[in-house]
Amino acid sequence: MDILGRIRYHREEEQKLHWRGTFAEYLQIIKENPQVAQTAHSRVYNMIKDAGVEEVNGKKEYKFFSDQIYGVEESIEKLVEEYFHSAAKRLDVRKRILLLMGPVSGGKSTLVTMLKRGLEQYSRTDAGAVYAIAGCPMHEDPLHLIPQHLREDFYEEYGIKIEGNLSPLNMMRVEKEYGGRIEDVLIERIFLSEDKRVGVGTFSPSDPKSQDIADLTGSIDFSTIAEYGSESDPRAYRFDGELNKANRGIMEFQEMLKCDEKFLWHLLSLTQEGNFKAGRFALISADELIVAHTNESEYKSFISNKKNEALHSRMIVMKIPYNLKVSEEERIYKKMIRDSDISNVHIAPHALRIAAIFTILTRLKEPKKQSVDIVKKMKLYDGEVVEGFNSQDLEELKKEYPDEGMTGIDPRYVINRISSAIIRKEMTSINALDVLRSIKEGLDQHASINKEDRERYIDFISIARKEYDDIAKKEVQKAFVYSYDESAKTLMDNYLDNVEAYCNKNKLFDPLTGEEMPPDEKLMRSIEEQIGISENAKKAFREEILIRISAYARKGKKFDYNSHERLREAIQKKLFADLKDVVKITTSTKTPDESQLKKVNEVIARLIDEHGYNSVSANELLRYVGSLLNR
């Protein structure tokens, strides 16, 4: 189907969703499906929940956010459970402004945008359907038509609580257009839309001298006063402020704490009582989720001002820190690049990961435990297995600094530096070293980085470079070793057979001759020496391996190549040590012979076909690893 066909199809599908009927007919709808009458807070929570919830390692992950926001699952879980879920149950938190606080480019605006776009789509589903009094500029809840004295009876019959009063305009319309017969009032299904100003509002502060409170609450239409005779006639009022238009949905306050005080006063009544004052009318009811965002310094300045105590008490503050997981940071960069004009540039494998390592290091605080350095902490946070540490150690590390992740380098800076490197090189391929070099050069131009932080960040670039050196050598090692995994498994199985015989004081059988032979001490030591296991420590290490195998067996799990980090490292280093001379010769010889050239071409082909490189980045990697091995 071409694009015009899709547009026609979408229009036809939306037309099918339209509904218009009397209030009496609407009551029949909510009798069959009471969820139609849910509050704005409940609609947001159900929207998130209906997208799917997955439990991973005892933590809830909400699929609604998973495609756009990475690495802050714990903050999202707290936000959904402590605010949205509680507010959906009509608990007192729904009478609070949701204030998202976090560093720049940390995902606050993205999160709010997702809620707004999500509600627009959800209102087009059966579960998220929204109905309003037809012709109402505030798309008012039809149940406001039920008189106060009948609401208890209505609750007993329908099981639905009604909050809020009929607006002045609709009160007049009921009398003048329908003769007081509320059962005949026309009701229609509405579809939330920020573009059409239906149930989604956004308020952004500007110059206090020029910004009018009417932006929030609407204003008198002076051209109609002569017709209606009074400013207090609701027909002479434009109910077109952001608070009016956001009714039944969500209202975003961008940089709320930068607003002039007079704009915030209206929120006191709206959050606590569910209504606000506009013109010369009684209080106007509104059912909307108010979400704002700010940074930490502005928030601290705000709460230090005693004049703001009343508003502060009506806020629920949720911290949205930077992501602290390397793998998730890499996903952020991939998404930002996908959405940019540099998506056609080949970025060599691991380039974004190395950039992510640097970025995460800038956000982490030095561990208080002496046995943990910042690199181990980074790996633990990312879910990597670090020998000698477990999940309890990870939880203790997280508790050391409750405000961790509120400072550091933001993702936009890294993407800007990648873009800068591409433009400067004028090439269609970029590698990890190009990225690190560009990040380092950009530190001097970063206005918010002081001298002390700059020195720390340069150290982190060195750490990231060392991590890349290890990754690069392993990458080339894998490419040089034909059937790398099989070779590693064979070597490990051989080592384990010998270790088991050594610890149990048994002998091995030669598979060819069938003769008994002692454990191969030379083989075992050649592997153990790769990770610094001394002669005195070899017995303890071998026994530790057997204990680990037994523990896996008891749990019904198979002990494999990835089951013991230090053994895996030793196997890798042993394989690479055996091949080091070959790698050095083939990457450093200016005039390699035919066999060497063939080997190089095989390696490049494997890097391209199996590891995601192109010809430029594969050659660069080989040259770099060759230089490392020749040092």
C-alpha positions as CSV (number, residue, x, y, z in Angstrom):
1,M,0.0,0.0,0.0
2,D,1.4,3.4,-1.0
3,I,1.5,6.4,1.4
4,L,-1.7,7.9,0.1
5,G,-3.4,4.5,0.5
6,R,-2.2,4.3,4.1
7,I,-3.5,7.8,4.8
8,R,-6.9,6.9,3.4
9,Y,-7.0,3.6,5.4
10,H,-6.0,5.4,8.6
11,R,-8.8,8.0,8.0
12,E,-11.4,5.3,7.4
13,E,-10.3,3.4,10.6
14,E,-10.6,6.5,12.7
15,Q,-14.0,7.3,11.3
16,K,-15.2,3.9,12.5
17,L,-14.2,4.8,16.1
18,H,-16.4,7.9,16.2
19,W,-19.4,7.7,18.4
20,R,-22.1,10.2,19.2
21,G,-25.2,9.7,21.3
22,T,-27.3,10.9,24.2
23,F,-26.3,10.8,27.9
24,A,-28.8,8.0,28.4
25,E,-27.0,6.0,25.8
26,Y,-23.6,6.8,27.3
27,L,-24.8,5.5,30.7
28,Q,-25.5,2.2,29.0
29,I,-21.9,2.1,27.7
30,I,-20.4,2.6,31.2
31,K,-22.8,0.1,32.7
32,E,-21.3,-2.5,30.4
33,N,-17.7,-1.2,30.7
34,P,-17.1,1.0,33.9
35,Q,-13.5,1.5,32.9
36,V,-14.7,4.0,30.3
37,A,-15.3,6.4,33.2
38,Q,-11.8,6.1,34.6
39,T,-9.8,9.2,35.8
40,A,-6.9,10.6,33.8
41,H,-4.4,9.1,36.3
42,S,-6.0,5.7,36.0
43,R,-5.9,6.0,32.2
44,V,-2.2,6.7,32.2
45,Y,-1.4,3.8,34.5
46,N,-3.5,1.3,32.5
47,M,-1.9,2.5,29.3
48,I,1.5,1.7,30.8
49,K,0.4,-1.6,32.3
50,D,-1.4,-2.8,29.1
51,A,1.8,-2.3,27.1
52,G,3.2,-5.2,29.1
53,V,5.2,-5.8,32.3
54,E,8.1,-8.2,32.5
55,E,9.9,-9.2,35.7
56,V,13.7,-9.4,35.3
57,N,15.9,-10.3,38.3
58,G,13.1,-9.4,40.7
59,K,12.6,-6.0,39.1
60,K,9.6,-4.9,36.9
61,E,10.4,-3.7,33.4
62,Y,7.6,-1.8,31.7
63,K,7.6,-2.4,27.9
64,F,5.9,1.0,27.4
65,F,9.2,2.7,28.1
66,S,11.7,0.0,27.0
67,D,12.1,1.1,23.4
68,Q,13.0,4.7,24.1
69,I,14.4,5.0,27.7
70,Y,17.3,2.8,28.7
71,G,19.1,2.0,31.9
72,V,16.8,3.6,34.4
73,E,14.5,0.7,35.0
74,E,14.6,1.1,38.8
75,S,13.5,4.8,38.5
76,I,10.8,3.9,36.1
77,E,9.5,1.1,38.4
78,K,9.4,3.6,41.3
79,L,7.6,6.2,39.2
80,V,5.0,3.7,38.0
81,E,4.3,2.0,41.3
82,E,4.7,4.8,43.7
83,Y,2.9,7.5,41.6
84,F,0.9,6.2,38.7
85,H,-0.4,3.0,40.4
86,S,-1.3,4.8,43.7
87,A,-2.9,7.7,41.8
88,A,-5.0,5.3,39.7
89,K,-6.3,3.9,43.0
90,R,-7.5,7.4,43.9
91,L,-4.9,7.6,46.7
92,D,-3.7,11.1,47.8
93,V,-0.7,11.1,45.5
94,R,-3.0,12.0,42.6
95,K,-3.4,15.3,44.3
96,R,0.3,16.1,43.7
97,I,2.2,17.5,40.8
98,L,4.6,15.0,39.4
99,L,8.0,16.7,39.2
100,L,10.7,14.8,37.3
101,M,14.2,15.9,38.5
102,G,17.4,15.0,36.8
103,P,20.4,16.1,34.9
104,V,20.3,17.5,31.3
105,S,19.7,15.0,28.5
106,G,18.8,12.4,31.1
107,G,15.5,11.4,29.5
108,K,12.9,13.6,31.4
109,S,11.5,15.3,28.3
110,T,11.6,12.0,26.4
111,L,9.6,10.3,29.2
112,V,6.9,13.0,29.2
113,T,6.7,13.0,25.4
114,M,6.2,9.2,25.5
115,L,3.3,9.7,28.0
116,K,1.7,12.3,25.8
117,R,2.1,10.3,22.5
118,G,1.1,7.1,24.3
119,L,-2.2,8.7,25.6
120,E,-3.0,9.9,22.1
121,Q,-2.7,6.3,20.8
122,Y,-4.4,4.8,23.8
123,S,-7.5,7.0,23.4
124,R,-8.0,5.3,20.1
125,T,-8.3,1.8,21.7
126,D,-11.3,0.3,23.5
127,A,-9.5,0.2,26.8
128,G,-8.5,3.9,26.6
129,A,-11.7,5.3,25.1
130,V,-12.6,8.8,26.3
131,Y,-16.1,10.4,26.1
132,A,-17.0,14.0,26.6
133,I,-20.0,16.4,26.5
134,A,-20.3,17.3,22.8
135,G,-19.3,20.8,21.9
136,C,-17.5,21.5,25.2
137,P,-14.2,23.3,24.7
138,M,-12.9,21.5,27.8
139,H,-14.2,18.1,26.7
140,E,-15.9,17.7,30.1
141,D,-16.6,14.4,31.7
142,P,-20.3,13.5,31.0
143,L,-20.8,12.2,34.5
144,H,-20.6,15.8,35.8
145,L,-24.2,16.0,34.5
146,I,-25.3,13.9,37.5
147,P,-26.6,16.2,40.2
148,Q,-24.8,16.2,43.5
149,H,-27.8,14.8,45.5
150,L,-28.0,11.7,43.2
151,R,-24.3,10.8,43.1
152,E,-24.5,8.3,46.1
153,D,-27.4,6.6,44.4
154,F,-25.4,6.5,41.1
155,Y,-22.4,4.9,42.9
156,E,-24.6,2.2,44.3
157,E,-26.1,1.4,40.9
158,Y,-22.9,1.8,38.7
159,G,-20.0,1.4,41.2
160,I,-18.4,4.6,39.8
161,K,-17.4,7.6,41.9
162,I,-18.0,11.0,40.4
163,E,-15.7,13.9,41.2
164,G,-16.0,17.5,40.0
165,N,-18.9,19.8,39.1
166,L,-20.4,20.8,35.9
167,S,-18.7,23.8,34.3
168,P,-20.5,27.1,34.1
169,L,-20.7,26.9,30.3
170,N,-22.3,23.4,30.3
171,M,-24.6,24.3,33.1
172,M,-26.0,27.1,30.9
173,R,-26.1,24.8,27.9
174,V,-28.1,22.2,29.7
175,E,-30.7,24.7,30.6
176,K,-30.8,26.7,27.3
177,E,-30.2,23.9,24.7
178,Y,-31.7,20.9,26.5
179,G,-34.3,22.4,28.7
180,G,-32.7,20.8,31.8
181,R,-33.1,17.3,30.4
182,I,-29.6,15.9,31.1
183,E,-30.6,12.5,29.6
184,D,-30.8,14.2,26.2
185,V,-27.4,16.0,26.4
186,L,-25.2,14.9,23.4
187,I,-22.1,12.9,24.3
188,E,-19.3,12.1,21.8
189,R,-16.1,10.1,21.8
190,I,-13.0,12.2,21.7
191,F,-9.4,11.4,20.7
192,L,-6.6,13.0,22.7
193,S,-4.3,15.1,20.6
194,E,-1.7,17.7,21.4
195,D,-1.8,19.1,17.9
196,K,-5.6,19.6,18.1
197,R,-5.4,20.7,21.8
198,V,-7.6,17.9,23.1
199,G,-6.6,16.4,26.5
200,V,-2.9,17.2,26.0
201,G,-1.5,20.5,27.0
202,T,2.0,22.0,27.2
203,F,3.0,25.2,29.0
204,S,6.5,26.7,28.5
205,P,7.7,29.7,30.5
206,S,8.7,32.8,28.7
207,D,9.3,36.5,29.6
208,P,7.1,37.1,32.8
209,K,6.4,40.6,31.5
210,S,4.8,39.4,28.3
211,Q,3.3,36.1,29.3
212,D,-0.3,36.2,30.3
213,I,-2.1,34.1,32.9
214,A,-4.7,33.6,30.1
215,D,-2.2,31.1,28.6
216,L,-3.2,28.8,31.4
217,T,-6.9,29.6,32.2
218,G,-8.4,31.2,29.1
219,S,-9.7,34.7,28.8
220,I,-12.7,36.9,28.1
221,D,-13.7,37.2,24.5
222,F,-14.4,41.0,24.4
223,S,-16.0,40.8,21.0
224,T,-18.9,38.9,22.4
225,I,-19.7,41.0,25.5
226,A,-22.0,43.3,23.5
227,E,-23.9,40.2,22.4
228,Y,-24.1,38.5,25.8
229,G,-24.2,41.6,28.0
230,S,-21.8,40.5,30.8
231,E,-18.2,39.3,31.4
232,S,-19.6,36.7,33.7
233,D,-21.6,35.0,31.0
234,P,-19.7,31.8,30.2
235,R,-20.5,32.2,26.5
236,A,-18.3,35.3,26.5
237,Y,-15.3,33.4,27.8
238,R,-12.7,31.5,25.8
239,F,-12.0,28.3,27.7
240,D,-8.8,27.8,25.7
241,G,-6.0,28.0,28.3
242,E,-3.6,25.0,28.6
243,L,-5.3,23.9,31.8
244,N,-8.7,24.0,30.0
245,K,-7.5,22.0,27.0
246,A,-5.5,19.4,29.0
247,N,-8.6,18.4,30.9
248,R,-9.2,14.6,30.8
249,G,-5.5,13.9,29.9
250,I,-2.1,15.3,30.7
251,M,-0.6,18.7,31.3
252,E,3.2,19.2,30.8
253,F,4.9,22.1,32.6
254,Q,8.3,22.6,30.9
255,E,10.9,23.9,33.2
256,M,8.2,24.6,35.8
257,L,10.4,26.1,38.4
258,K,11.4,28.9,36.0
259,C,7.8,30.0,35.9
260,D,6.6,33.3,37.5
261,E,4.9,32.6,40.8
262,K,1.5,33.8,39.6
263,F,1.4,30.9,37.1
264,L,2.1,28.4,39.9
265,W,-0.6,29.6,42.3
266,H,-3.3,28.0,40.1
267,L,-1.7,24.7,40.6
268,L,-2.3,24.7,44.4
269,S,-6.1,24.4,44.0
270,L,-6.0,22.3,40.9
271,T,-3.8,19.6,42.5
272,Q,-5.4,19.5,45.9
273,E,-9.1,20.1,45.0
274,G,-9.2,19.2,41.3
275,N,-10.3,22.7,40.2
276,F,-9.0,26.1,39.3
277,K,-10.3,29.7,39.1
278,A,-10.9,31.4,35.8
279,G,-12.7,34.6,35.0
280,R,-15.7,35.6,37.0
281,F,-17.0,32.1,37.5
282,A,-17.2,29.5,40.2
283,L,-14.2,27.1,40.4
284,I,-13.9,25.0,37.3
285,S,-13.3,21.3,37.7
286,A,-10.5,19.6,35.8
287,D,-9.2,16.0,35.7
288,E,-5.7,16.0,34.5
289,L,-2.2,14.7,35.3
290,I,0.2,17.5,35.9
291,V,3.8,16.6,35.1
292,A,6.7,19.0,35.3
293,H,10.5,18.6,35.0
294,T,13.5,20.5,36.2
295,N,17.2,20.0,37.0
296,E,18.7,19.5,40.5
297,S,20.2,23.0,41.0
298,E,16.9,24.7,40.2
299,Y,15.0,22.4,42.5
300,K,17.4,23.1,45.4
301,S,17.0,26.8,44.8
302,F,13.2,26.4,44.7
303,I,12.9,24.4,48.0
304,S,15.3,26.8,49.8
305,N,12.7,29.6,49.2
306,K,10.2,29.6,52.1
307,K,7.6,31.2,49.8
308,N,7.4,28.0,47.9
309,E,6.5,25.7,50.8
310,A,2.8,25.4,49.9
311,L,3.6,24.3,46.3
312,H,6.5,22.1,47.4
313,S,4.2,20.1,49.7
314,R,2.0,19.4,46.7
315,M,4.7,17.8,44.7
316,I,5.9,14.3,44.3
317,V,9.6,14.5,43.2
318,M,10.9,11.6,41.2
319,K,14.6,11.5,40.4
320,I,15.5,10.5,36.8
321,P,19.3,10.0,36.9
322,Y,21.6,9.2,34.1
323,N,21.8,5.6,33.1
324,L,24.7,3.8,34.8
325,K,25.0,0.7,32.6
326,V,27.5,0.6,29.8
327,S,25.4,-1.7,27.6
328,E,22.3,0.5,28.0
329,E,24.4,3.7,27.2
330,E,25.5,2.0,24.0
331,R,21.9,1.5,23.1
332,I,21.2,5.2,23.7
333,Y,24.0,6.1,21.3
334,K,22.7,3.6,18.6
335,K,19.2,5.1,18.9
336,M,20.5,8.7,18.6
337,I,22.7,7.8,15.6
338,R,19.7,6.0,14.0
339,D,17.7,9.2,14.3
340,S,20.5,11.4,13.0
341,D,22.1,12.3,9.7
342,I,25.2,10.2,10.4
343,S,23.3,6.9,10.3
344,N,24.9,6.1,7.0
345,V,28.5,6.2,8.5
346,H,30.1,2.9,9.4
347,I,30.9,2.9,13.1
348,A,33.3,0.1,13.9
349,P,32.3,-2.5,16.4
350,H,33.0,-1.5,20.1
351,A,33.5,2.2,19.2
352,L,30.2,3.1,20.9
353,R,30.9,0.7,23.8
354,I,34.2,2.4,24.5
355,A,32.5,5.8,24.4
356,A,29.9,4.4,26.8
357,I,32.6,3.1,29.2
358,F,34.1,6.6,29.4
359,T,30.7,8.2,29.9
360,I,29.6,5.8,32.6
361,L,32.9,6.3,34.5
362,T,32.2,10.1,34.6
363,R,28.8,9.4,36.3
364,L,30.0,6.9,38.9
365,K,31.4,7.8,42.3
366,E,34.4,6.1,43.7
367,P,33.4,3.0,45.7
368,K,34.0,3.2,49.5
369,K,34.9,-0.5,49.6
370,Q,38.7,-0.9,49.2
371,S,38.3,-4.2,47.4
372,V,36.3,-2.6,44.6
373,D,37.8,-0.1,42.1
374,I,35.6,2.0,39.8
375,V,36.1,-0.3,36.8
376,K,34.9,-3.3,38.7
377,K,32.0,-1.2,39.9
378,M,31.1,-0.3,36.4
379,K,31.2,-3.9,35.3
380,L,29.0,-5.0,38.3
381,Y,26.5,-2.3,37.5
382,D,26.3,-3.6,33.9
383,G,25.5,-7.2,35.1
384,E,29.0,-8.6,34.3
385,V,30.4,-11.4,36.5
386,V,33.3,-10.1,38.5
387,E,35.2,-12.8,40.4
388,G,34.8,-12.5,44.2
389,F,31.6,-10.4,44.1
390,N,27.9,-11.3,44.2
391,S,24.5,-9.6,43.9
392,Q,24.6,-8.6,47.6
393,D,27.9,-6.6,46.9
394,L,26.1,-4.9,44.0
395,E,23.2,-3.8,46.2
396,E,25.6,-2.5,48.9
397,L,27.5,-0.5,46.2
398,K,24.2,1.1,45.0
399,K,23.3,2.2,48.5
400,E,26.6,4.0,49.0
401,Y,25.5,7.0,47.0
402,P,21.7,7.6,46.7
403,D,22.3,10.6,44.4
404,E,24.7,8.7,42.0
405,G,24.0,9.3,38.4
406,M,22.9,13.0,38.8
407,T,26.2,14.3,37.4
408,G,28.6,13.4,34.6
409,I,28.8,13.6,30.8
410,D,25.5,13.6,29.0
411,P,24.8,11.4,25.9
412,R,24.4,14.5,23.6
413,Y,28.0,15.5,24.2
414,V,29.3,12.1,23.0
415,I,27.1,12.1,19.9
416,N,28.3,15.7,19.1
417,R,31.9,14.5,19.4
418,I,31.3,11.5,17.2
419,S,29.7,13.8,14.6
420,S,32.7,16.1,14.9
421,A,35.2,13.3,14.3
422,I,33.2,12.2,11.2
423,I,33.2,15.6,9.8
424,R,36.9,16.2,10.5
425,K,38.0,12.9,9.0
426,E,35.6,13.2,6.1
427,M,35.4,9.5,6.0
428,T,32.6,7.0,6.0
429,S,34.1,4.9,8.8
430,I,35.0,5.7,12.4
431,N,36.6,3.5,15.1
432,A,36.9,3.6,18.9
433,L,40.2,5.5,18.9
434,D,38.7,8.3,16.7
435,V,35.8,8.6,19.1
436,L,38.1,8.7,22.2
437,R,40.4,11.3,20.5
438,S,37.4,13.5,19.7
439,I,35.9,13.2,23.2
440,K,39.3,14.3,24.7
441,E,39.6,17.2,22.4
442,G,36.1,18.4,23.2
443,L,36.7,18.5,27.0
444,D,38.4,21.9,26.7
445,Q,35.4,23.3,24.9
446,H,32.8,22.0,27.4
447,A,31.8,25.1,29.4
448,S,30.4,23.2,32.4
449,I,33.5,21.1,33.1
450,N,35.9,22.5,35.6
451,K,39.7,21.9,35.7
452,E,39.4,19.2,38.4
453,D,36.7,17.2,36.5
454,R,38.7,17.6,33.2
455,E,41.7,15.9,34.8
456,R,39.5,13.1,36.1
457,Y,37.8,12.7,32.7
458,I,41.2,12.4,30.9
459,D,42.1,9.5,33.3
460,F,38.8,7.9,32.4
461,I,39.7,8.2,28.7
462,S,42.9,6.3,29.5
463,I,40.9,3.6,31.3
464,A,38.5,3.3,28.3
465,R,41.5,3.0,26.0
466,K,42.9,0.1,28.0
467,E,39.6,-1.6,27.9
468,Y,39.6,-1.1,24.1
469,D,43.1,-2.6,23.9
470,D,41.9,-5.8,25.6
471,I,38.8,-5.9,23.4
472,A,40.8,-5.3,20.2
473,K,43.3,-8.1,21.0
474,K,40.5,-10.5,21.8
475,E,38.7,-9.6,18.6
476,V,41.7,-10.3,16.5
477,Q,42.4,-13.4,18.5
478,K,39.0,-14.7,17.6
479,A,39.4,-13.9,14.0
480,F,42.8,-15.6,13.8
481,V,41.7,-18.8,15.6
482,Y,39.6,-20.9,13.2
483,S,36.5,-22.1,15.1
484,Y,37.6,-20.1,18.1
485,D,34.8,-21.4,20.4
486,E,35.6,-25.0,19.6
487,S,39.3,-24.5,20.2
488,A,38.6,-22.9,23.5
489,K,36.2,-25.7,24.6
490,T,38.7,-28.4,23.5
491,L,41.5,-26.7,25.5
492,M,39.3,-26.2,28.6
493,D,38.0,-29.8,28.5
494,N,41.5,-31.1,28.3
495,Y,42.5,-28.8,31.2
496,L,39.6,-29.9,33.4
497,D,40.3,-33.6,32.7
498,N,43.8,-33.1,34.0
499,V,42.7,-31.0,37.0
500,E,40.2,-33.6,38.0
501,A,42.8,-36.4,37.8
502,Y,45.3,-34.2,39.8
503,C,42.9,-33.4,42.6
504,N,41.6,-36.9,42.9
505,K,45.2,-38.4,42.6
506,N,44.1,-40.4,39.6
507,K,45.6,-41.1,36.2
508,L,44.4,-40.4,32.7
509,F,44.0,-42.8,29.8
510,D,45.7,-42.1,26.5
511,P,42.8,-42.2,24.0
512,L,45.1,-43.7,21.3
513,T,47.2,-46.2,23.2
514,G,44.9,-46.8,26.2
515,E,47.9,-46.5,28.5
516,E,47.7,-44.8,31.9
517,M,49.5,-41.5,32.2
518,P,49.9,-38.9,34.9
519,P,48.1,-35.5,34.7
520,D,49.8,-33.1,32.2
521,E,51.4,-30.7,34.6
522,K,53.0,-28.7,31.8
523,L,49.7,-28.2,30.1
524,M,48.0,-27.1,33.3
525,R,50.7,-24.7,34.3
526,S,50.9,-23.2,30.8
527,I,47.2,-22.1,31.2
528,E,47.4,-21.1,34.9
529,E,50.5,-18.9,34.4
530,Q,48.5,-16.8,31.9
531,I,46.6,-15.3,34.9
532,G,49.4,-15.2,37.4
533,I,48.6,-18.4,39.4
534,S,51.9,-19.2,41.2
535,E,53.3,-22.6,41.9
536,N,52.2,-22.4,45.5
537,A,48.7,-21.3,44.6
538,K,48.0,-23.9,41.8
539,K,46.5,-26.5,44.1
540,A,44.0,-24.1,45.6
541,F,43.0,-22.8,42.2
542,R,42.4,-26.3,40.8
543,E,40.4,-27.3,43.9
544,E,38.3,-24.1,43.5
545,I,37.6,-25.1,39.9
546,L,36.4,-28.6,41.0
547,I,34.2,-27.0,43.7
548,R,32.6,-24.7,41.1
549,I,31.9,-27.7,38.8
550,S,30.3,-29.6,41.8
551,A,28.1,-26.6,42.6
552,Y,26.9,-26.3,39.0
553,A,26.1,-30.1,39.0
554,R,24.1,-29.8,42.2
555,K,21.9,-27.1,40.6
556,G,21.5,-29.2,37.4
557,K,23.5,-26.6,35.4
558,K,26.3,-27.4,33.0
559,F,29.8,-26.0,33.7
560,D,31.0,-24.5,30.4
561,Y,33.5,-22.1,29.0
562,N,31.8,-19.0,30.5
563,S,31.2,-20.5,34.0
564,H,34.5,-19.3,35.6
565,E,35.7,-15.9,34.6
566,R,39.4,-16.3,35.5
567,L,39.6,-19.7,33.8
568,R,38.0,-18.3,30.7
569,E,40.5,-15.5,30.7
570,A,43.4,-18.0,31.1
571,I,42.1,-20.1,28.2
572,Q,41.8,-17.0,26.0
573,K,45.3,-15.8,26.8
574,K,46.8,-19.2,26.2
575,L,45.2,-19.4,22.8
576,F,46.4,-15.9,22.0
577,A,49.9,-16.5,23.3
578,D,50.2,-19.5,20.9
579,L,49.2,-17.2,18.0
580,K,50.9,-14.0,19.0
581,D,53.9,-14.5,16.8
582,V,51.7,-15.2,13.8
583,V,49.6,-12.0,14.5
584,K,52.8,-9.9,14.9
585,I,54.3,-11.1,11.7
586,T,51.2,-10.7,9.5
587,T,50.3,-7.3,10.8
588,S,53.7,-5.6,10.9
589,T,55.5,-7.0,7.9
590,K,55.6,-4.5,5.1
591,T,56.1,-7.1,2.4
592,P,54.4,-10.3,3.7
593,D,54.9,-13.5,1.8
594,E,52.0,-15.2,0.0
595,S,51.0,-17.4,3.0
596,Q,51.1,-14.4,5.3
597,L,49.0,-12.3,2.9
598,K,46.5,-15.1,2.6
599,K,46.2,-15.3,6.4
600,V,45.7,-11.5,6.7
601,N,43.0,-11.6,4.0
602,E,41.3,-14.5,5.8
603,V,41.3,-12.6,9.0
604,I,39.9,-9.4,7.4
605,A,37.2,-11.5,5.7
606,R,36.2,-13.1,9.0
607,L,36.2,-9.6,10.7
608,I,33.9,-8.4,8.0
609,D,31.6,-11.4,7.7
610,E,31.3,-12.4,11.3
611,H,32.2,-9.4,13.5
612,G,30.6,-6.4,11.8
613,Y,33.6,-4.6,10.4
614,N,34.0,-3.1,7.0
615,S,37.3,-3.3,5.0
616,V,38.6,0.1,6.4
617,S,37.9,-0.6,10.1
618,A,39.1,-4.2,9.8
619,N,42.5,-3.1,8.4
620,E,42.7,-0.3,11.1
621,L,42.0,-2.9,13.8
622,L,44.7,-5.3,12.5
623,R,47.3,-2.5,12.3
624,Y,46.5,-1.3,15.8
625,V,46.7,-4.7,17.4
626,G,49.9,-5.4,15.6
627,S,51.4,-2.2,17.1
628,L,50.2,-3.3,20.6
629,L,51.9,-6.7,20.2
630,N,55.1,-5.2,19.0
631,R,55.5,-2.8,21.9
